[in-house]
């Protein structure tokens, strides 16, 4: 293999441990948070610098997560190809890479946004990388519920980057993602239950069974629907968003209800895929309502 190919593969390994698809979702919701502060567009410096800084620190957080979970990931089909699980990146390489990303992200956020955004982003990094990964995930079946707080932070970070404060509006966006996370992740955990049994992680389908998990998925989906209507209730958004939130949420409830009545792995995959579509369309509706009405 040529040096060029080896270099290309090495950079690909570094890219993989940043979990680019998850990072993209985080940056997307942070971007929406930025645009919802006012009806005028934020400056390009804040838009570009804020999203870049959040992406860099999120990438550092996911890289550390991959490192700390390497042994567990190696036991699961979904994750056993990660460079951290296969050992193609060493501990020193991943730590160095994460430190570089974190330092760059911190510098960018401080230079282009404000200290509040940097502090909140850094707190999210430590919450996900260490509290969730080292303590919550291996010790409680409620790991994804409590740990979902870290994943729900990006719209708050985006809002803070523009407004330099945290008010009720971004906290509602936080609550929407917080309530969305359990049914989203448990749908994955259900059709990957064998993987989680091998890993030794106390995921809800492993510790309490499928029926218990499906019941709680349905309860959280109803909660998510209720929370998603709060922006309309406090006049943050108007009827356009309310109609979209109701339609998208009821469809989510319908899919989970059908899954509970007649479970198949295929249907669970469909719920997981829809959960991603749901979040993207809901935040798009927030944005459309904000600027069009």
N, C-alpha and C positions, 0 to 999 in steps of 0.2 A: 504494500500500500504506500502511495506517495505521501510525502510530508503535507502536501496540500490537502489530500483527502483526510489524513489524520487530524489536521487542524480544523477542517470543516466538521468532522464528527465531534471533536471536543467542544466546539462552540455550540453545536446542536445539543450536546449533553447539558451544557450550562443553561441553554434556553429551556429545555424540558423541565429542569428542577424549579424554574420560576412558575410552573403551572400556568402557561400563557392563556388558556381559555378562561380559567377562573380569574386571573388577573384582569383580563379584558372586561369581564362582567363587573368587577369592582370599579374599574376606571370608568366604565359606562355610567354606572349609578352615581359616581362622584361627579361626573360631567353634568348629569341632569341636575344634581344638587346645586352646582354652580349657576346653572341657567335659571333656576327657580327663585333666586334671591330677588331679582327685580325684572322689570319688563325690558330694560335695556341690556345689551350684551356686555358681559364683563370684558375687561381689557384682554388683548391677546397674550400679554405677559402672564396674567393670572391663569388664563385658560390653558395655555401650553405648559407653563412652568408648574402649575398646580397638578395637572394630570400626569405630567412626566415624573414629578417628585413622588406622587402617590403610587404610580406604577413601579418606580424603582424600589421604594420601601416595601411595597407588597411583594415584589419579586424576591427581595431579601428574606422576607418572612416565610414565603413558600419554600425557598431553598433550605432554610433552617428546619422547616417542618419535614421536608424530604430526608434530610440528614438524620434527624432525631427519630424518624419512623422507618429508617432503612431496613431494620431487621423484621419489622412487621410487614412492610411493603413486599419484602422478598417472599412472603408466604401467600400472597394474594395474586390471582391472575390479573386483576385490574391494574396492579401497580408493580408487578415483579420485573417489568422491563425498564423501570426508572433507573437512570445512571447511578443514583444513590443506592438503590437496592442491589444492582449488579456489581457495584464497586468500580465502575469505570471512572468515577470521580472520587477522589479520596476525601477524607474528613477535612484535611487542611485546605484542599482546593475549594470545597463548598463553603467552609467558614470564611476563607479569604474573599471569595466571590460575594457572599452575603454582606460582609463588612464593607466592601467597595460599593455595592449597590446601596446599602443603607447610608453610607457617608455621602455619596453623590445625591441621593434623594433628599437627605437632610439639607444639604447645601442649596439645592434647587428650591426647596420649599421655603427656606428662610429668606432666600434672595428674591423670590418672586411672589410670595404670598405673605404669611405672617407667622409669628412664633406659635400662636394658638393652633394653627393647622399642623405645624410640625410636631408639636407636643402631642396632639390627639393622634396623629398618624403613628408616631413612635410608640405611644401607649397601645395602640391597636396591634402593632408589630409584636410587642412583648406579650400581649394578651393571647394572641394566636400561637406564636412560636413556642411559648413556654408554658403558660397557664393551661391553655387548651390541650396542646400536644403532650406535655409531660404529666399533667395532673388529671384533667377532666376526661380526656379520651380513654385512657386505660383504666379508669377507676369507677366510672358511673355510666349507666345506660342513658342518663340525661345529658351526656356529654354534648350532643349536638344542639340541645336546647339552650344550655348555659353558654356554651362556646359560640352559639350563633350571634352573640353580641358583637364579637369581633368582625364577623362577616357582614353585619348590618351597619357598620360604621361609615363606609365610603360616601353615601350622600351627605352625612354630617360633615365629613372632611371637606367635600366640595363646597358646601354652603359656607363653612368657616373660612375657606380660602378667599371667598369674595366678600363676605359680610364681616369677618373678624369677630363673630359671635356665634352662639348656639342658642336658637330660640325654639318655640314650639313646633314650627313648620318642619325643620330638619329632624326633630325628634320623632315626628309622626312617620317620616320616611324610614327612619331607623326601626320603628315598631313594625312597619309593614314587612320589611325584610326579616326581622326577628321572628315574626309569626310565620312567614313563608318558609323559613329554613327547615324546620322539622319535617313537614310533609314532603318537601323537596328531597331531603337527604334520606328519609326513611324509605321512600320509593326505591331509591338506589340500593339501600341496605337490604331490602326484601329480596330483590332478584340477585343480589350478591351475598345472600346469607351464608352460603357454604364458604365463601372466601373469609367472611368475618368469623365464622366458627374456627377456621384454621388459624386465623391471626391471633385469637385469644382476646380480642377487644370486646368489651361488654356492650355491643350494640343492641338496641331494644329488641329487634327480632330474635336475637340469640338468647337474651336473658329472659324475655317475657313471651316470646312466641309471636306468630304471625297475626292471630286474631287481635291480640292486645295492641300490637303495633298499628294495625289497620284502624282500630277504634280511635286511637290517639291521633292518627293522621287525619281522620275525619273531623275530630274536635278542633285540631289546630287549623284545618282548612276553613272551618266556620269562623274561628277567631280571626284568621287572616282576612276573610271577607269583611267582617265587621270593622276591623282596624283600617282596612283600605278605604272605607267610606268616611273616616274621620276628617281627611282634608276638606271634603265637601261640607261636613258638619260645622267646621270652624270657619267656613267661607274662604279657605285657602284656594279652593278651586270651585268651578261651577258645574252645571249640569252635564257638560260634555264628558268631563272626567268621571262624574258619578255614574253615568250610563255605562261607560267602558269598564269601570271597576266592578260594577254589579254584574255585567255580562261575563267578564273574564273570571270573576270569583265564583259565580254560580256554575260555570263550566268546570272549574277546578273541583268544586264540591261534587258535581255529577260524576266526574271521572273517578274520584276517590270512592264514592258510594258504590259505583259499579265494580270497582276493584275489590271492595270489601264483600260484596255479594258473591262474586265469582272470581276468585284470585287466579291469575296466571302470571308467569314471569313477563310474558309479552305485554300484558296490560300494565304491569308495574313499570316497565320501561317506557310505555306510552305516557304514564303519569309523570315520570321523571322528565321526559322531553317536554311535555306541556308546561311543567313548572318553570322551565327556562323561558319558554315562549311567553308565558303569563307575565313574568317579571319584566321582560323587555317591553312588551306591549303596554303594561300598566304604567311604566315610567315614561314611555313615549306619549301616552295619553295625558299624563301630568304636564308634560312639556307643551303638547298641542293646545291644551286647554289654557295654559298660562299665557301663551302668546297670541292665540286666536280670539279669545273671549275676554 
